[in-house]
Amino acid sequence: MTKTHRNRPRALSFALHYLQMVIAMVVGMMVLYPLWQLAVGGVPDSAWVHRADVDSLVMATTMVIPMAAWMRFRGHASRPILEMSAAMYAGFLVLFPFLWLGVIDAGGLMLLGHVLMLLFMLAAMLARPAEYSGSHAHHSPAATDQEPA
């Protein structure tokens, strides 16, 4: 029996792809971030592991890991995965000077960093719309990692 796929409108595929990445990120944040908190729970509050900038990078990492795994599972090449991962960290990195200067506090860093993360992810997707609006299930990751000659 042959399996057939209905063709979705490209905009719907794009939006669903974005939603799937966000879901993977939330799952990572709910599963991996508590492990980090457990690991550093006994460390004094003044330790570097409790700094807001460090904590935001750990938070981003707990979201990047499952999102990148999901993208790989979907058949994306390394380059788009790395671009998307960088976009996720960039949401926090651009705010570090404001944190260090006292313009925003730790709560502001986390709130604004997550908002910027989502916007930077969307920008990365809009830069390569065909990458995120089509099906990648038929691609092998190894084959899609090669750059065109």
Accessible surface in RSA format (square Angstrom, percent):
REM  Atomic radii and reference values for relative SASA: ProtOr
REM  Chains: A
REM  Algorithm: Lee & Richards
REM  Probe-radius: 1.40
REM  Slices: 20
REM RES _ NUM      All-atoms   Total-Side   Main-Chain    Non-polar    All polar
REM                ABS   REL    ABS   REL    ABS   REL    ABS   REL    ABS   REL
RES MET A   1   243.49 126.1 152.59 101.0  90.90 216.4 129.41 110.0 114.08 151.1
RES THR A   2   117.65  83.7  94.41  95.7  23.24  55.4  63.24  84.9  54.40  82.2
RES LYS A   3   167.89  81.9 144.51  88.7  23.37  55.7  94.30  84.9  73.59  78.4
RES THR A   4   121.05  86.1  95.65  97.0  25.41  60.5  66.75  89.7  54.30  82.1
RES HIS A   5   147.82  80.8 120.96  84.1  26.86  68.7  81.22  83.7  66.60  77.5
RES ARG A   6   219.28  92.1 194.01  98.9  25.27  60.2  85.38 116.7 133.90  81.2
RES ASN A   7   146.13 100.8 118.59 114.6  27.54  66.3  32.81  79.0 113.32 109.5
RES ARG A   8   128.14  53.8 109.06  55.6  19.08  45.4  19.42  26.5 108.72  65.9
RES PRO A   9    90.33  65.8  77.74  70.9  12.59  45.8  89.85  74.2   0.48   3.0
RES ARG A  10   142.20  59.7 136.34  69.5   5.86  14.0  68.33  93.4  73.87  44.8
RES ALA A  11    81.07  74.5  66.18 102.1  14.90  33.9  73.49 103.5   7.58  20.1
RES LEU A  12    84.78  47.2  80.00  57.2   4.78  12.0  83.62  58.7   1.16   3.1
RES SER A  13    17.55  14.8  14.50  19.4   3.04   7.0   5.77  12.3  11.77  16.5
RES PHE A  14    29.71  14.9  29.71  18.4   0.00   0.0  29.71  18.0   0.00   0.0
RES ALA A  15    54.67  50.3  46.75  72.1   7.92  18.0  50.98  71.8   3.69   9.8
RES LEU A  16    54.40  30.3  54.25  38.8   0.15   0.4  54.39  38.2   0.01   0.0
RES HIS A  17     0.67   0.4   0.31   0.2   0.36   0.9   0.35   0.4   0.32   0.4
RES TYR A  18    50.00  23.3  50.00  28.4   0.00   0.0  42.84  32.2   7.15   8.8
RES LEU A  19    92.04  51.3  91.38  65.4   0.66   1.7  92.04  64.6   0.00   0.0
RES GLN A  20    56.18  31.4  52.12  38.1   4.07   9.7  18.48  39.3  37.71  28.6
RES MET A  21     0.00   0.0   0.00   0.0   0.00   0.0   0.00   0.0   0.00   0.0
RES VAL A  22    34.39  22.6  34.39  31.1   0.00   0.0  34.39  29.9   0.00   0.0
RES ILE A  23    94.97  54.0  93.75  69.8   1.22   2.9  94.94  68.4   0.03   0.1
RES ALA A  24    14.79  13.6   8.72  13.5   6.06  13.8  14.54  20.5   0.25   0.7
RES MET A  25     5.79   3.0   5.79   3.8   0.00   0.0   5.79   4.9   0.00   0.0
RES VAL A  26    60.85  40.0  60.85  55.1   0.00   0.0  60.85  52.9   0.00   0.0
RES VAL A  27    79.33  52.2  78.42  71.0   0.91   2.2  79.33  68.9   0.00   0.0
RES GLY A  28     2.47   3.0   0.00   N/A   2.47   3.0   2.47   6.8   0.00   0.0
RES MET A  29    52.29  27.1  49.05  32.5   3.24   7.7  42.28  35.9  10.01  13.3
RES MET A  30   133.81  69.3 113.58  75.2  20.23  48.2 103.07  87.6  30.74  40.7
RES VAL A  31    87.98  57.9  79.81  72.3   8.17  19.7  84.15  73.1   3.83  10.4
RES LEU A  32    53.36  29.7  50.31  36.0   3.06   7.7  50.31  35.3   3.06   8.2
RES TYR A  33    25.66  12.0  25.66  14.6   0.00   0.0  16.87  12.7   8.79  10.8
RES PRO A  34    54.60  39.8  52.86  48.2   1.75   6.4  53.39  44.1   1.22   7.6
RES LEU A  35   102.52  57.1  97.52  69.8   5.00  12.6  97.93  68.8   4.59  12.3
RES TRP A  36    60.10  24.1  55.29  26.8   4.81  11.3  57.58  30.7   2.52   4.1
RES GLN A  37    92.93  52.0  87.04  63.6   5.89  14.0  25.93  55.2  67.00  50.8
RES LEU A  38   142.24  79.2 121.28  86.8  20.96  52.7 124.64  87.5  17.60  47.4
RES ALA A  39    76.56  70.4  38.69  59.7  37.88  86.2  51.27  72.2  25.30  67.0
RES VAL A  40    13.40   8.8  13.40  12.1   0.00   0.0  13.40  11.6   0.00   0.0
RES GLY A  41    56.43  69.6   0.00   N/A  56.43  69.6  28.51  78.2  27.92  62.5
RES GLY A  42    81.19 100.1   0.00   N/A  81.19 100.1  43.87 120.4  37.32  83.6
RES VAL A  43    50.60  33.3  43.62  39.5   6.98  16.8  45.57  39.6   5.03  13.7
RES PRO A  44    92.37  67.3  79.74  72.7  12.64  45.9  92.37  76.3   0.00   0.0
RES ASP A  45   130.15  91.2 110.46 109.9  19.69  46.6  37.28  87.7  92.87  92.6
RES SER A  46   109.95  92.9  71.05  94.8  38.89  89.6  57.32 122.1  52.63  73.7
RES ALA A  47    25.03  23.0  13.58  21.0  11.45  26.0  23.76  33.5   1.27   3.4
RES TRP A  48   164.85  66.2 159.01  77.0   5.84  13.7 133.31  71.1  31.54  51.2
RES VAL A  49    15.28  10.1  14.20  12.9   1.08   2.6  14.20  12.3   1.08   2.9
RES HIS A  50    66.60  36.4  40.93  28.4  25.67  65.7  26.48  27.3  40.12  46.7
RES ARG A  51   125.62  52.7 117.76  60.0   7.86  18.7  47.23  64.5  78.39  47.5
RES ALA A  52    22.06  20.3  10.09  15.6  11.98  27.2  14.97  21.1   7.09  18.8
RES ASP A  53     8.66   6.1   8.60   8.6   0.06   0.1   4.26  10.0   4.40   4.4
RES VAL A  54    30.75  20.2  30.08  27.2   0.67   1.6  30.67  26.7   0.08   0.2
RES ASP A  55    30.10  21.1  30.10  30.0   0.00   0.0   5.92  13.9  24.18  24.1
RES SER A  56     0.00   0.0   0.00   0.0   0.00   0.0   0.00   0.0   0.00   0.0
RES LEU A  57    59.42  33.1  59.09  42.3   0.33   0.8  59.42  41.7   0.00   0.0
RES VAL A  58    26.91  17.7  24.98  22.6   1.93   4.6  26.84  23.3   0.07   0.2
RES MET A  59    20.70  10.7  20.70  13.7   0.00   0.0  20.70  17.6   0.00   0.0
RES ALA A  60     0.00   0.0   0.00   0.0   0.00   0.0   0.00   0.0   0.00   0.0
RES THR A  61    48.60  34.6  48.60  49.3   0.00   0.0  37.51  50.4  11.09  16.8
RES THR A  62     8.46   6.0   8.46   8.6   0.00   0.0   8.46  11.4   0.00   0.0
RES MET A  63     3.16   1.6   3.16   2.1   0.00   0.0   0.00   0.0   3.16   4.2
RES VAL A  64    14.78   9.7  14.78  13.4   0.00   0.0  14.78  12.8   0.00   0.0
RES ILE A  65    96.38  54.8  90.63  67.5   5.76  13.9  94.23  67.9   2.15   5.8
RES PRO A  66    26.96  19.6  20.56  18.7   6.40  23.2  24.75  20.4   2.20  13.7
RES MET A  67     0.00   0.0   0.00   0.0   0.00   0.0   0.00   0.0   0.00   0.0
RES ALA A  68    21.62  19.9  20.32  31.4   1.30   2.9  20.67  29.1   0.95   2.5
RES ALA A  69    60.94  56.0  47.63  73.5  13.31  30.3  55.95  78.8   4.99  13.2
RES TRP A  70    82.10  32.9  79.08  38.3   3.01   7.1  81.56  43.5   0.54   0.9
RES MET A  71     0.00   0.0   0.00   0.0   0.00   0.0   0.00   0.0   0.00   0.0
RES ARG A  72    76.05  31.9  74.36  37.9   1.69   4.0  44.11  60.3  31.95  19.4
RES PHE A  73   152.43  76.3 124.17  76.9  28.26  73.5 133.17  80.7  19.26  55.1
RES ARG A  74    45.12  18.9  41.50  21.2   3.62   8.6  16.88  23.1  28.24  17.1
RES GLY A  75     2.82   3.5   0.00   N/A   2.82   3.5   2.55   7.0   0.27   0.6
RES HIS A  76     0.20   0.1   0.00   0.0   0.20   0.5   0.20   0.2   0.00   0.0
RES ALA A  77    11.33  10.4  10.50  16.2   0.83   1.9  10.50  14.8   0.83   2.2
RES SER A  78    40.16  33.9  39.19  52.3   0.97   2.2  26.91  57.3  13.26  18.6
RES ARG A  79   124.00  52.1 118.71  60.5   5.29  12.6  36.61  50.0  87.39  53.0
RES PRO A  80     5.90   4.3   5.90   5.4   0.00   0.0   5.90   4.9   0.00   0.0
RES ILE A  81    15.65   8.9  15.65  11.7   0.00   0.0  15.65  11.3   0.00   0.0
RES LEU A  82   121.60  67.7 117.80  84.3   3.79   9.5 118.14  83.0   3.46   9.3
RES GLU A  83    56.92  32.7  48.33  36.6   8.59  20.5  37.11  71.8  19.82  16.2
RES MET A  84     0.00   0.0   0.00   0.0   0.00   0.0   0.00   0.0   0.00   0.0
RES SER A  85    13.41  11.3  13.41  17.9   0.00   0.0  10.96  23.3   2.45   3.4
RES ALA A  86    60.96  56.1  51.31  79.2   9.65  22.0  57.83  81.4   3.13   8.3
RES ALA A  87    12.79  11.8   6.64  10.2   6.15  14.0  12.10  17.0   0.69   1.8
RES MET A  88     0.00   0.0   0.00   0.0   0.00   0.0   0.00   0.0   0.00   0.0
RES TYR A  89    56.08  26.2  56.08  31.9   0.00   0.0  42.92  32.3  13.16  16.2
RES ALA A  90    28.50  26.2  28.14  43.4   0.36   0.8  28.50  40.1   0.00   0.0
RES GLY A  91     0.00   0.0   0.00   N/A   0.00   0.0   0.00   0.0   0.00   0.0
RES PHE A  92     0.00   0.0   0.00   0.0   0.00   0.0   0.00   0.0   0.00   0.0
RES LEU A  93    86.37  48.1  77.80  55.7   8.57  21.5  78.05  54.8   8.31  22.4
RES VAL A  94    71.04  46.7  57.60  52.1  13.44  32.4  65.39  56.8   5.65  15.3
RES LEU A  95    14.65   8.2  14.65  10.5   0.00   0.0  14.65  10.3   0.00   0.0
RES PHE A  96    13.19   6.6  13.19   8.2   0.00   0.0  13.19   8.0   0.00   0.0
RES PRO A  97    62.98  45.9  61.45  56.0   1.53   5.5  62.98  52.0   0.00   0.0
RES PHE A  98    95.62  47.8  95.62  59.2   0.00   0.0  95.62  58.0   0.00   0.0
RES LEU A  99    28.78  16.0  19.67  14.1   9.11  22.9  19.67  13.8   9.11  24.5
RES TRP A 100   155.66  62.5 120.08  58.1  35.58  83.5 124.65  66.5  31.02  50.3
RES LEU A 101   141.83  79.0 110.48  79.0  31.35  78.8 114.79  80.6  27.04  72.8
RES GLY A 102    61.37  75.7   0.00   N/A  61.37  75.7  30.84  84.6  30.54  68.4
RES VAL A 103   103.02  67.8  71.40  64.6  31.62  76.2  78.33  68.1  24.69  67.0
RES ILE A 104    31.07  17.7  21.19  15.8   9.89  23.8  27.99  20.2   3.08   8.4
RES ASP A 105    98.48  69.0  90.26  89.8   8.22  19.4  42.05  99.0  56.44  56.3
RES ALA A 106    51.24  47.1  47.47  73.3   3.77   8.6  47.85  67.4   3.39   9.0
RES GLY A 107    47.85  59.0   0.00   N/A  47.85  59.0  38.73 106.3   9.13  20.4
RES GLY A 108    18.22  22.5   0.00   N/A  18.22  22.5  16.01  43.9   2.21   4.9
RES LEU A 109     0.20   0.1   0.20   0.1   0.00   0.0   0.20   0.1   0.00   0.0
RES MET A 110    40.97  21.2  40.71  26.9   0.26   0.6  40.69  34.6   0.28   0.4
RES LEU A 111   122.31  68.1 116.45  83.3   5.85  14.7 121.89  85.6   0.42   1.1
RES LEU A 112    74.55  41.5  74.51  53.3   0.05   0.1  74.51  52.3   0.05   0.1
RES GLY A 113     0.00   0.0   0.00   N/A   0.00   0.0   0.00   0.0   0.00   0.0
RES HIS A 114    45.22  24.7  44.87  31.2   0.35   0.9  40.35  41.6   4.88   5.7
RES VAL A 115    71.63  47.1  70.55  63.9   1.08   2.6  71.30  61.9   0.34   0.9
RES LEU A 116    42.42  23.6  42.42  30.3   0.00   0.0  42.42  29.8   0.00   0.0
RES MET A 117     1.07   0.6   1.07   0.7   0.00   0.0   0.00   0.0   1.07   1.4
RES LEU A 118    65.03  36.2  64.71  46.3   0.32   0.8  64.84  45.5   0.18   0.5
RES LEU A 119    98.09  54.6  93.56  66.9   4.53  11.4  93.63  65.8   4.46  12.0
RES PHE A 120    64.58  32.3  62.40  38.6   2.18   5.7  62.80  38.1   1.78   5.1
RES MET A 121     0.00   0.0   0.00   0.0   0.00   0.0   0.00   0.0   0.00   0.0
RES LEU A 122    63.43  35.3  63.43  45.4   0.00   0.0  63.43  44.5   0.00   0.0
RES ALA A 123    56.21  51.7  46.80  72.2   9.41  21.4  50.81  71.6   5.40  14.3
RES ALA A 124    19.11  17.6   8.68  13.4  10.43  23.7  17.04  24.0   2.07   5.5
RES MET A 125     0.00   0.0   0.00   0.0   0.00   0.0   0.00   0.0   0.00   0.0
RES LEU A 126   107.02  59.6  90.93  65.1  16.09  40.4  91.24  64.1  15.77  42.4
RES ALA A 127    82.57  75.9  44.41  68.5  38.16  86.8  56.43  79.5  26.14  69.2
RES ARG A 128    74.11  31.1  68.14  34.7   5.97  14.2  20.79  28.4  53.32  32.3
RES PRO A 129    73.04  53.2  73.04  66.6   0.00   0.0  73.04  60.3   0.00   0.0
RES ALA A 130    69.23  63.7  59.37  91.6   9.86  22.4  60.92  85.8   8.30  22.0
RES GLU A 131    36.74  21.1  31.03  23.5   5.70  13.6   6.44  12.5  30.29  24.7
RES TYR A 132     1.57   0.7   0.83   0.5   0.74   1.9   0.00   0.0   1.57   1.9
RES SER A 133     9.57   8.1   6.30   8.4   3.27   7.5   4.12   8.8   5.46   7.6
RES GLY A 134    20.57  25.4   0.00   N/A  20.57  25.4  19.02  52.2   1.55   3.5
RES SER A 135    72.50  61.3  55.22  73.7  17.28  39.8  44.80  95.4  27.71  38.8
RES HIS A 136    16.34   8.9  15.56  10.8   0.78   2.0  12.75  13.1   3.59   4.2
RES ALA A 137    92.67  85.2  59.05  91.1  33.62  76.5  65.11  91.7  27.56  73.0
RES HIS A 138   138.12  75.5 100.50  69.9  37.62  96.2  89.39  92.1  48.73  56.7
RES HIS A 139    68.10  37.2  55.47  38.6  12.62  32.3  36.36  37.5  31.73  36.9
RES SER A 140    56.56  47.8  49.72  66.4   6.84  15.8  45.28  96.4  11.28  15.8
RES PRO A 141    48.50  35.3  48.49  44.2   0.02   0.1  48.50  40.0   0.00   0.0
RES ALA A 142    77.23  71.0  64.43  99.4  12.80  29.1  70.97  99.9   6.26  16.6
RES ALA A 143    62.87  57.8  45.51  70.2  17.36  39.5  50.26  70.8  12.62  33.4
RES THR A 144    40.31  28.7  21.86  22.2  18.45  44.0  29.01  39.0  11.30  17.1
RES ASP A 145    57.79  40.5  37.65  37.5  20.14  47.6  20.69  48.7  37.10  37.0
RES GLN A 146   142.58  79.7 119.64  87.4  22.94  54.6  41.96  89.3 100.62  76.3
RES GLU A 147   109.33  62.8  86.13  65.2  23.20  55.2  56.05 108.4  53.27  43.5
RES PRO A 148   121.88  88.8  91.98  83.8  29.90 108.7 103.88  85.8  18.00 111.9
RES ALA A 149   152.42 140.1  72.48 111.9  79.94 181.8 108.49 152.8  43.93 116.4
END  Absolute sums over single chains surface
CHAIN  1 A     9114.5       7543.3       1571.2       6616.3       2498.1
END  Absolute sums over all chains
TOTAL          9114.5       7543.3       1571.2       6616.3       2498.1
